[in-house]
Amino acid sequence: MTPRPHSASSGNVRRPSRPKQRHSGSDQDLINEAIRIDSRPYGFYGDLLGDWDYGDFILHIDRIQADPYAPPSALRVTASTSAMGLPEYALSTADQRTATADYLVRAFSKAIARNCPSRALQVARTGQEILERSACTVTPQHVEIRFQLQLPARGRTIMGREAGRLFDVDLPDTVMDTLDFVSEEAADHLAGLTAHVHAYEDYRALSQSLTEQQWVAFVADGAVLARRSGVSELPLTDAVPFESPESLTASVTLPHAGTVRGMAIPPGVTVIAGGGYHGKSTLLNAIQRGVYAHVPGDGRELVATTEAAMKIRAADGRAVTAVDVSAFISHLPGGADTSRFSTENASGSTSQAASIMEAVEAGSPLLLLDEDTSATNLLIRDTRMRALIAAEKEPITPLVDRIGALFAERAVSTILVMGGSGDYLDVADTVLMLDEYHCLDVTARARSISTELPRELTALSDFPASPGRVPVRSRGGGDKPKTKASGLDTIIIDKTTVDVSDIEQIVDSGQTEAIAWMLRGLLEEYADARTPLAELLVRLERTVNSEGLDAVIKFGARPYPAFLVRPRPVDLAAAINRYRVLKIA
């Protein structure tokens, strides 16, 4: 791909036609058009809609913002992979193409910072995870990158010469910096792409090993788990590298990293114990993020967790709709039916009980819990409290009594951080202890303590089965449909706000936006009052697998959505379960 010389600017003639139509031409034609409409009313920017050939790539202007204060205009660039010089190892498999697309979005963002001082160009933001994004699509033949452009104006008057400069200099320089893998200056760019693809392929191979070896999680020796702060996902520079306890050490062979040793966590009940500030929650957080691949240098590249693992926490005030919580709550004041429990304002214990049952319904094989974010009365009830309060007066059956049967009867494993109660030592299959960020297997010692300090065993042998709930087709209400997402926490469907802040494994705002559209589509298009929620999720996942993230445009999103990120089905299910308008047959 050869560098494109900058064009001279000139031209000025016709008045724009109405209605707006797509135009086509060369890059020089586009620049001339931008200059021609200089000082005109903002609506004349509509004349730039169309497809403009820059030689090495084509610029598609798909939507022009209505005025200077509206959301930015929507643009795309497309180019052939052969002209870009993309190597075959970045294109041959679906995994390679996913990693390449993620890398190109990051490269485009860096190129904007170098080439566009005004920051008029905008592309999807990225974090530490390698994810499937609508911002970039890669096929063996073509690449498409979607982004936004804030067209310049003074008030509502077009700044055409400034727009011409954007189309003549800033935009092509940004695109060429991103798409060039053949020039001498592109060596570091190619090395970065290679590392990105290899990291993703190694993670995917490690995830496959979990299935083959029947592990629920793997943490590689040398992994850096600690983060810089509670609001940063960047690695802590002086963190203690992870070292697996010998009794749980296993080896895997990965395509690029070679033989890797680390801790393999088996199915069943795993308790993570230890003193305060010794790394218990740090380990659990790394495991919960292990459902995603991470970028090179993150420190958690070789931490993998079974894909549908679900972090469960208490969420005071969340809505619950027709969930069978009878395994944990037998009766409630007023005679509420706990086998079909609904509330607009759940307590900590009922919200967490509902989240457990909803995760099992959605097909999660692994639950992750931390005592710090859990309802204590759902986790434990010690001997003295059992003696004080008669069983018939206490409606809550704590998780400690059900957790063994949850695995034995439903094949759902649990990894639980517990530093305040030894009751879980009786039911744990594996006990880990964190001592100054060093991980020890203390299972034998825990069993010895259980023998030396026995308690009355209260574990129950059954875990009641629940029929899958069947959603009824429903709409959010309101005259004007509205589908919005804000950050990681909030979805708005028409007049209903859905708080998803307790769904901790939503890690990208693009996932929140995709969940918003999928939630609407699943309940308005897929739900039929006959099909269980779990099956509806499978159908929707099948559609996205075959059609990509653009499948959500069926549900009302604008064509060429640029900021969607693929969520996990279990996170979509969790959002649906928090939707107050949800109706169950």
PEKAPE-V217824 format. One record per residue. N is the residue number from 1. RES is the residue in one small letter. BURIAL is + if it has 24 or more other ideal C-beta (glycine too) atoms within 12 Angstrom, else -. Layout:
# PEKAPE-V217824
n = <N N>
res = <RES RES>
burial = <BURIAL BURIAL>
This chain:
# PEKAPE-V217824
n = <1 2 3 4 5 6 7 8 9 10 11 12 13 14 15 16 17 18 19 20 21 22 23 24 25 26 27 28 29 30 31 32 33 34 35 36 37 38 39 40 41 42 43 44 45 46 47 48 49 50 51 52 53 54 55 56 57 58 59 60 61 62 63 64 65 66 67 68 69 70 71 72 73 74 75 76 77 78 79 80 81 82 83 84 85 86 87 88 89 90 91 92 93 94 95 96 97 98 99 100 101 102 103 104 105 106 107 108 109 110 111 112 113 114 115 116 117 118 119 120 121 122 123 124 125 126 127 128 129 130 131 132 133 134 135 136 137 138 139 140 141 142 143 144 145 146 147 148 149 150 151 152 153 154 155 156 157 158 159 160 161 162 163 164 165 166 167 168 169 170 171 172 173 174 175 176 177 178 179 180 181 182 183 184 185 186 187 188 189 190 191 192 193 194 195 196 197 198 199 200 201 202 203 204 205 206 207 208 209 210 211 212 213 214 215 216 217 218 219 220 221 222 223 224 225 226 227 228 229 230 231 232 233 234 235 236 237 238 239 240 241 242 243 244 245 246 247 248 249 250 251 252 253 254 255 256 257 258 259 260 261 262 263 264 265 266 267 268 269 270 271 272 273 274 275 276 277 278 279 280 281 282 283 284 285 286 287 288 289 290 291 292 293 294 295 296 297 298 299 300 301 302 303 304 305 306 307 308 309 310 311 312 313 314 315 316 317 318 319 320 321 322 323 324 325 326 327 328 329 330 331 332 333 334 335 336 337 338 339 340 341 342 343 344 345 346 347 348 349 350 351 352 353 354 355 356 357 358 359 360 361 362 363 364 365 366 367 368 369 370 371 372 373 374 375 376 377 378 379 380 381 382 383 384 385 386 387 388 389 390 391 392 393 394 395 396 397 398 399 400 401 402 403 404 405 406 407 408 409 410 411 412 413 414 415 416 417 418 419 420 421 422 423 424 425 426 427 428 429 430 431 432 433 434 435 436 437 438 439 440 441 442 443 444 445 446 447 448 449 450 451 452 453 454 455 456 457 458 459 460 461 462 463 464 465 466 467 468 469 470 471 472 473 474 475 476 477 478 479 480 481 482 483 484 485 486 487 488 489 490 491 492 493 494 495 496 497 498 499 500 501 502 503 504 505 506 507 508 509 510 511 512 513 514 515 516 517 518 519 520 521 522 523 524 525 526 527 528 529 530 531 532 533 534 535 536 537 538 539 540 541 542 543 544 545 546 547 548 549 550 551 552 553 554 555 556 557 558 559 560 561 562 563 564 565 566 567 568 569 570 571 572 573 574 575 576 577 578 579 580 581 582 583 584 585>
res = <m t p r p h s a s s g n v r r p s r p k q r h s g s d q d l i n e a i r i d s r p y g f y g d l l g d w d y g d f i l h i d r i q a d p y a p p s a l r v t a s t s a m g l p e y a l s t a d q r t a t a d y l v r a f s k a i a r n c p s r a l q v a r t g q e i l e r s a c t v t p q h v e i r f q l q l p a r g r t i m g r e a g r l f d v d l p d t v m d t l d f v s e e a a d h l a g l t a h v h a y e d y r a l s q s l t e q q w v a f v a d g a v l a r r s g v s e l p l t d a v p f e s p e s l t a s v t l p h a g t v r g m a i p p g v t v i a g g g y h g k s t l l n a i q r g v y a h v p g d g r e l v a t t e a a m k i r a a d g r a v t a v d v s a f i s h l p g g a d t s r f s t e n a s g s t s q a a s i m e a v e a g s p l l l l d e d t s a t n l l i r d t r m r a l i a a e k e p i t p l v d r i g a l f a e r a v s t i l v m g g s g d y l d v a d t v l m l d e y h c l d v t a r a r s i s t e l p r e l t a l s d f p a s p g r v p v r s r g g g d k p k t k a s g l d t i i i d k t t v d v s d i e q i v d s g q t e a i a w m l r g l l e e y a d a r t p l a e l l v r l e r t v n s e g l d a v i k f g a r p y p a f l v r p r p v d l a a a i n r y r v l k i a>
burial = <+ - - + - - + - + - - - - - - + - - - - - - + - + - + + + + + + + + + + + + - + - + + + + + + + + + + + - + - + + + + + + + + + + - - + - - - + + + + + + + + - + - + + + + - - + + + - - - + + + + + + + + + + + + + + + - + + - - + + - - - + + + + + + + + + + + + + + + + + + + + - - + + + + + + + + + + + + - - - - + + + + + + + + + + + + + + + + + + + + + + + + - - - - + - - + + - + + + + + + + + + + + + + + + + - + + - - - - + + + + + + + - + + + + + - - - - - + - + - - - + + + + + + + - - + - + - + - + + + + - - + + + + + + + + + + + + + + + - - - + + + + + + + + + + + + + + + + + + + - + + + + + + + + + + + + + + + + + + - - + + + + + + + + + + + + + - + - - - - - + - - + + + - - + + + + + + + + + + + + + + + + + + + + + + + + + + - + + + + + + + + + - - - - - - - - - - - - + + + + + + + + + + + + + + - - + - + + + + + + + + - + + + + + + + + + + + + + + - - + + + + + + + - - + - - - - - - - - + - - + + - - - + + - + - + + + + + - + + + - - - - - - + + + - - + - + + + + + - + + + + + + + + + + + + + + + + + + + + + + + + + + + + + + + + - - - + + + + + + + + + + + - + + - - - + + + + + + - + + + - - + + + + + + + + + + + + + + + + + + + + + + + + + ->
